[in-house]
Amino acid sequence: MSTQLGTGKHVLLTGASGFIAAWVLKELLDQGYTVRATVRSAEKQAAIAKVYSNQVAAGKITFAIVPDIAVPGAHDDAVKPSEGGAGLDFVIHTASPFHMNVTEPKSQMLDPAVQGTRGLLEAFRITSSFASILHPDRLSPPWPGKTYTEEDWNPITWEAASKPGDPASTYRGSKTFAERAAWDFVRDAKPNFDLVTVCPPMVFGPVINDQTVAALNTSNQRVYGYLSGQLKEIAPTGVHLWIDVRDLAVAHVAPLSVPEAGGQRFFTLADEIYTNQDICDILRKNFPEIKDRVPEGKPGSGLGLAPGEYFVGDNSKSKKILGLKYRNLEESIVDTAKTILELEKKGSSA
């Protein structure tokens, strides 16, 4: 008999040392789940174990090292029942590369995303009954005036995503192809589990995994660029939809206790849009001690478009089924900046 959404307490969390996964791990522990966390190395395992030493001692967190998720059988050991016989009820799959220093798109991002997803689903199909939560797709190219919903998919092709020199397209493609692979697997293999996918746009928010500013995730590097003075000009925003990482963590964990979430895609995004100008305005307002480092631009100018002239996203499904509530931009950026400034201070005193 399969584990249904709404029951079970044992979760496999892949890529547990990542920016988003760090918050997912915290949310899982706060909600009383027992977590088996996969990481790429013993060093990353030690870093998490240091933060959650009490939970490790109590058996609430165990680890599995998966150096390369694209290798066949990469997750076979991770999905096996523990020595005490306890199997896994759920998997939250966040392990996927996200960086802009891509020289070989296929081997560095596309293959790991797609093969890692397929391999994980196949491993669970053989060894467990579970419900799977993925963190996949990114939004399609912007269409002025369009409201994006869960019915929309990024139309990027494998050929376009494989071209060197366009890491943003490669990343979006990796997420899209991984999600399609997951849904194709469920359609063809008809496994004894539910699949849920969570689709966020840009992710901001405070950092809780111990690191340096040089190792910041790509999204928060933008905030650091402005508050550090490294970025002298305010760049065009591009995609102006976003979510706070803490809300995204809730979105990953909430479906585990909501049976109605099974078989669903969820667009998870804040109620308000953002611009890089808004980020700089918030930094200059709330951190006067570094105000001179932050480019001024044209305060209050925002996107500079009227409603209907820019695209938006519909998050009503995530609110209705998952009960999500979204933070506003000022709270998110202020909390983000506080943790980044702490990292900066640690780095300068090291």
MIKE-587695 format. One record per atom (N, C-alpha, C): residue in one letter; x, y, z. Coordinates in steps of 0.1 Angstrom, whole numbers, plus 5000, padded with zeros to 4 digits. Last residue first. Example, Ala and Ser with C-alpha at 12.3 -4.5 7.8 and 13.67 -1.06 7.14 Angstrom:
<pts>
S512849785071
S513749895071
S512950005079
A513249435078
A512349555078
A513249675078
</pts>
This chain:
<pts>
A537853745096
A538553605096
A540053625094
S536653975094
S537353955107
S538053825107
S535453965069
S536454075071
S537254055084
G533653755073
G534753745063
G535853845065
K531853865091
K532653745094
K533853725085
K530754065075
K531554095087
K532453985091
E529453915055
E530554005051
E531454045063
L527553785071
L528653705064
L529753795060
E526154015078
E526753935089
E527853845082
L525154085053
L526054175060
L526854105072
I523453875049
I524653895040
I525653985047
T521553915069
T522353795069
T523653805060
K520454165060
K521054145074
K521954025074
A519454105035
A520654195036
A521254185050
T517253945041
T518353895033
T519653975035
D515654125055
D516154005062
D517353945054
V515154305034
V515854355047
V516454235054
I513854145016
I515154205012
I515954255025
S511554075030
S512453975024
S513854035022
E510254315036
E510654215047
E511754125042
E509854415010
E510754485020
E511154395031
L508154234998
L509454244993
L510354315003
N506154015020
N506354125011
N507854155008
R505353665020
R505953785025
R506053895015
Y502253485016
Y503553535010
Y504053665017
K500853185025
K500853325027
K502253375023
L499252885015
L500352965016
L500053115018
G497452665014
G497352765025
G498452855026
L497352484994
L498452465004
L498352565015
I494952554981
I495252414984
I496252404995
K494952844980
K493752774982
K494052634987
K497652924974
K496952974986
K495752884990
S498052794950
S498952764961
S498352814974
K496152924934
K496052774937
K496852734949
S496953184932
S495753154940
S495653004943
N498953304919
N499353214930
N498153164937
D499753394887
D498553364895
D498953264906
G501853664877
G501653524879
G500453504888
V502253894849
V502053864863
V501853714864
F503754124825
F503253994829
F503153974844
Y502754454817
Y503754364821
Y503054234826
E500654614811
E501754624802
E502854534806
G498854574831
G498454524817
G499554534807
P499654864848
P499054734848
P498554694835
A502455044833
A501155044838
A500654894839
L505855064842
L504855024833
L503555024840
G507955104860
G507755204850
G506755164839
L508854954881
L508954894868
L508754994856
G510155214902
G509655084900
G509855024886
S510755464911
S510355454897
S509755314894
G511855504936
G510355504934
G509855474920
P514855664924
P514055614935
P512555614933
K516755584901
K515555674901
K514655624912
G519955534915
G519055514903
G517955624903
E521755474936
E520455544938
E519455524927
P523655194947
P523355294936
P521955344939
V525155184979
V524055134971
V523755234960
R526955314995
R527455204986
R526455154976
D525555495010
D526455545000
D527055434990
K524355335029
K523555395019
K524455445007
I525155205051
I525755165038
I525155225026
E523755315071
E525155305073
E525855265060
P521055285065
P521655415062
P523255405063
F519155065056
F520555045060
F521355175057
N516655125046
N516755045059
N518155025064
K516955275022
K516055315033
K516355255046
R518755125007
R519055265011
R518255315022
L517254895004
L518554885010
L518955025015
I514954984990
I514854925003
I516154925010
D516155074966
D515355164974
D515255114988
C517154834956
C518054944960
C517355044969
I514754694950
I515754644960
I516754754965
D513654864931
D512954844944
D513954794955
Q515454834910
Q515254964917
Q514654954930
N514854574904
N516154604910
N516154734916
T511554504914
T512454544904
T513854564911
Y508754274918
Y509954344923
Y510654404911
I505254234926
I506354214917
I507554294924
E503354054952
E503854184945
E505054154936
D502953804962
D501753884957
D502154004949
A505353554952
A504753664961
A503653734954
L504653224941
L505253354939
L504553454948
T504352914928
T504652974941
T505353114939
F502352704912
F503052834910
F503152904923
F502252364913
F501952484920
F502852594916
R500652074900
R501752174899
R501252294907
Q499551754914
Q499351894911
Q500751964908
G499451504926
G499351514911
G499151654906
G498251604957
G498751494949
G498451514934
A496951784973
A498051834965
A498551724955
E495051664989
E494551724977
E495751774968
P496451585012
P496151485002
P495751544989
V498851745028
V497651785021
V497351685010
S501251705039
S500151685048
S498851725042
L503051755019
L503151625026
L501951595035
P502652025011
P501951915004
P502051775010
A504452175028
A502952165030
A502252055023
V507052175019
V506652085030
V505152065031
H507252354999
H507852224996
H507252125007
A506152585010
A505552524998
A506052384995
V508052645029
V506752595034
V506052535022
A510052725012
A510252605020
A508952555025
L508952955002
L509152844993
L509452715001
D509053115024
D507753075019
D507852965010
R511853145026
R511053085037
R509653035033
V512553275002
V512953135004
V512153065015
D510053464986
D510953454997
D511253305000
I509853504951
I509353454963
I510453454973
W508853684920
W509853644930
W509153574942
L509053854889
L508253774898
L509353704908
H510353974868
H510154054880
H509253984890
V512853914846
V511753854852
V511553924866
G514454224842
G514154094835
G512854044841
T515554464852
T515154364861
T514954224854
P518554644844
P517154614841
P516854484848
A520754754871
A520454684859
A518954664856
I522155034883
I520954944885
I520554884872
E525655044888
E524455084881
E523354984884
K527554924904
K527455074904
K526255124897
L528154664923
L527254704912
L527054854913
Q529554684947
Q530154624935
Q529454654922
G528354764969
G528854864961
G529554814948
S526954594986
S528454604987
S529054714979
L524354604978
L524654654991
L526154664993
Y524554494951
Y524054634954
Y524554684967
G525654244955
G526254334945
G525854474948
Y523754124972
Y525054164977
Y525754254968
V521654094954
V521454184965
V522854224971
R522953914936
R522454034931
R522254134943
Q523353694952
Q524453764948
Q524053904942
N520853574955
N521253664965
N522553744962
S520853414932
S519753514934
S520253614944
T523053234935
T522953334924
T521953444926
N524253204969
N523453154957
N523253274947
L527553274980
L526153304979
L525453244967
A530253254982
A529553134979
A527953154979
A531153494990
A531653444977
A530853324973
V530353515016
V529653595006
V529953544992
T530353185030
T530953315028
T530153385017
Q528352995053
Q529153005041
Q529753145041
D525852795067
D527152865070
D528052875058
N522552865059
N523652765058
N524952845059
I520853075059
I521053005071
I522152895071
V520053385045
V520853265044
V521053205058
P516853525035
P518053515044
P518753385042
G515953585000
G515753555014
G517053535022
F514653514968
F515453594977
F515153534991
V514253374937
V514153344951
V515153424959
M512253394907
M513453434915
M513253414930
P509653144908
P510553234900
P511853274908
P508852794913
P509052934918
P509753014907
C506852534915
C507452614904
C507652754909
V506652204924
V506552344929
V507452434920
T504751914919
T505851994916
T505552144920
V504151584930
V503751724932
V504951804927
L502951254927
L503951354923
L503351494924
D502450964946
D501951084940
D503151174937
F502950614937
F503150734945
F502550854938
N503550374923
N502550374934
N502850494943
P503850464887
P504350414900
P503250434911
K503650454858
K502450444867
K502950394881
A505450494838
A505650384847
A504550354857
D504250704823
D504650584817
D504750464826
R503550914841
R502550864831
R502950734826
V505850934856
V504650904863
V503650854853
F507651014835
F507850894843
F506650844850
D506551264828
D506551154818
D506751014825
W507051404851
W505651384847
W505551264837
A509851404850
A509151354861
A507751314858
A510451534826
A510851394827
A510151324839
R509451784831
R508751704821
R509151554822
E511351864851
E509951844854
E509251764844
A513651864835
A513651774847
A512151754851
F513152054816
F513251924812
F513251824823
T512952284833
T511852244825
T511952094821
K515552294844
K514452284853
K513152234845
S517152324821
S517352214830
S516152194839
G516152574811
G515952444804
G516152324813
R517152754829
R515652734828
R515352604821
Y519852704825
Y519252674838
Y517752654836
T520152784798
T520552654802
T519852614815
S519453054800
S518652964793
S518952824796
A521653144816
A520253154821
A519253064814
P523953094801
P523653014812
P522253024818
D524953104772
D523653154777
D523253074789
G527352984765
G527253134765
G525953194769
P526352704744
P527252774754
P527052924753
K523152554741
K524152644735
K525052714746
S521152404752
S522552344751
S523552434746
A518852534749
A519352524763
A520852474763
A518352494722
A518552634727
A519252624741
E517952214722
E518952274714
E519352414719
W515752184738
W517052124742
W518152194735
T513752484740
T514152354734
T515452314739
I511252644760
I512652634756
I512952494750
P508752714769
P508852644756
P510252624751
N507552654801
N508652714794
N508852644781
W503952634804
W505352574805
W506352664797
D500952684822
D501952734813
D503252664815
E499152604841
E498952554827
E500152584818
E499452754863
E500052624863
E499952554849
T499853084847
T499252984857
T499952854856
Y500453424841
Y500953294841
Y500253204851
T498953664822
T498953604836
T499353464835
K500453914801
K500053774803
K499953744818
G501454164796
G500054154799
G499554014802
P504154054776
P503454164782
P501954144784
W505653754784
W504753814774
W503953924781
P508853624790
P507853714794
P506953764782
P509353274787
P509753404783
P508653504786
S508153084816
S508453104802
S508953244799
L509653004848
L508653064840
L509153084825
R511052684857
R511052834857
R510052884847
D510452374875
D510452464863
D510552614867
P511052234904
P511552224890
P511552354883
H511352044929
H511452184928
H511952214914
L508951784939
L510151834932
L510151994932
I508051534960
I507851674958
I509151724951
S506351224961
S507451294956
S507151444954
A505550974983
A505051084976
A506251174973
F505950614981
F506250744986
F505450854978
S507350304986
S506150374983
S506150514989
S510450174973
S509550234983
S508250274977
T512050054954
T512350024968
T511250074977
I511250124927
I511749984930
I511749954945
R510650394929
R509650294923
R510050154927
F513050494938
F511950484947
F510850394942
A514650474914
A515050414927
A513950394937
E513150634897
E513250494894
E513650414907
L513550884908
L512150834907
L512150684905
L516350914905
L515750914918
L514350854918
G516550904877
G517250804885
G516650794899
R515251144869
R514751004865
R515250894874
T516851334882
T515451324885
T514851184882
G519351294870
G519151284885
G517751264889
Q518751344844
Q519151214848
Q518951194863
V518151624845
V517151524840
V517551384845
A520351744859
A518951774862
A518051664858
P522651644846
P522451624860
P521051644864
D522151734818
D522151594822
D521951574837
L522252024822
L521051954816
L521051804820
M524752094835
M523452134840
M522352044835
Q527151984825
Q527152054838
Q525752084844
S526651864800
S527251784811
S527151854825
K525452084786
K524851954787
K525351874799
P527052314789
P525752314793
P525152174795
E530052384798
E529552274791
E528052254795
T530352614812
T531052604800
T530552494791
V528952834835
V528652714827
V529452714814
N528452994859
N529752974853
N529752834845
M526153024872
M526253094859
M527553074852
H524152764887
H525252864887
H525452914873
F522752514899
F522252654896
F523452744898
P521952164897
P522952274897
P522252404893
S519952014922
S520152044908
S521052164907
A518051884946
A519451874941
A519451894926
T515551864957
T516052004953
T517451994947
H512951674963
H514151674954
H514551814950
I511751494988
I511751634983
I513051654976
V509951204993
V511251264989
V510951404984
F508451005019
F508451115009
F509851145004
D508950775034
D507550805030
D507550905019
L511250515038
L511050655035
L509650675030
G511350275065
G511450315051
G511150465050
A513150135091
A512250245088
A512450285073
G514949955100
G513849905092
G512950015087
G517250025112
G516149995121
G514849945113
E518850105091
E519149985098
E518049935107
S516450225066
S517550245076
S517750105083
P515850135032
P515450155046
P516650155055
K517350325005
K517150205012
K516650225026
V517950564992
V516550524994
V516350395002
A520750574991
A520050674999
A518550635001
D521550374974
D521750364988
D520950454996
D520550494949
D520150364953
D520350344968
H521250734937
H520450734949
H520050604955
A522750654914
A523350754924
A522550754937
G522150494893
G522150434906
G522650524917
P524250674871
P523150564872
P523250504886
V524851014879
V525450874877
V524350774879
A523751254886
A523551204872
A524051064870
I524551334911
I523251284909
I522951224896
D527451274927
D527051304913
D525651244911
P527751204954
P528651304948
P528151354935
V525951164980
V525651144966
V526551244958
I525751035012
I526551115003
I526351074989
A523251075036
A523750995025
A524551085016
F522351095071
F522851145058
F523251035048
T519651195093
T520751105089
T521251155075
I518051345120
I518651365107
I519751255105
K517051235143
K516051315135
K516651345121
G518751125162
G518351045150
G517251105142
A519751285181
A518451225184
A517951135173
A522051375169
A522151285181
A520851215184
V520851545151
V521551435146
V521751335157
Q519651735168
Q518751655159
Q519551535154
N522051845178
N521051785187
N520151685179
S523251955156
S523951855163
S522951775172
Y522852125133
Y521752045139
Y522351935147
V525352245126
V524152325129
V523052255137
K526852015122
K527252115132
K526152195136
A525651885101
A525651825114
A526051915125
I526252065080
I524852055084
I524751995098
A529052025079
A528552155081
A527052155086
A529251745073
A529751795086
A529151935089
Q528251745047
Q527551675058
Q527951725071
K530251885034
K528851945035
K528051875046
E532351695038
E532451835043
E531051895044
A531551475024
A531551465038
A531651605045
S529251574996
S530551545002
S530451535018
R526751624987
R527751584977
R529051534984
V523951485005
V524851595002
V525951544993
T520651415016
T521751385007
T522551505005
A519151325047
A519651435038
A520751385029
R516351215060
R517551165055
R518051265044
V514451325088
V515051355075
V516251275072
T511351325103
T512651275103
T513251275089
Y509251615112
Y509651505103
Y511051455106
G508251825126
G508351695133
G508751585124
Q508452085117
Q507152015116
Q507151875121
D511052145120
D510052215128
D508752155128
L512151975100
L512351955114
L511452025123
L511052115077
L510751975080
L510951935095
E512252365080
E510852355080
E510452205083
K515052295077
K514552355089
K513052345091
L514952195050
L515352115061
L514852165075
V514252425037
V513352315036
V513652215048
W516552575041
W515252625047
W514252515047
A518252425026
A518552455040
A517352495048
A517252435000
A517052305008
A517352335023
I518052684991
I516552654994
I516452535003
F520852654992
F520252764998
F518752735001
G521952315000
G521752424991
G520952534998
S522352075013
S523252195017
S522952315009
A520751875003
A520351945015
A521152065019
G520151724980
G520751854979
G520651944991
T516951574990
T518251584982
T518751724981
L515551425017
L515751565011
L517051565003
L513151195025
L514451215019
L514551355013
V511351155055
V511551225043
V512951215038
H508751025074
H510151005070
H510451055056
K506051025081
K506951125087
K508451115083
G502650965071
G504050935071
G504951055076
T500051145053
T500551045063
T502051025061
G499651325034
G498851345046
G499251245057
L499751125006
L499951255011
L499051275023
Q500350785014
Q499450885008
Q499951025014
T502350515005
T502150625014
T501350735008
S500650224992
S501550344991
S501250435002
M500949885000
M500050005000
M500950125000
</pts>
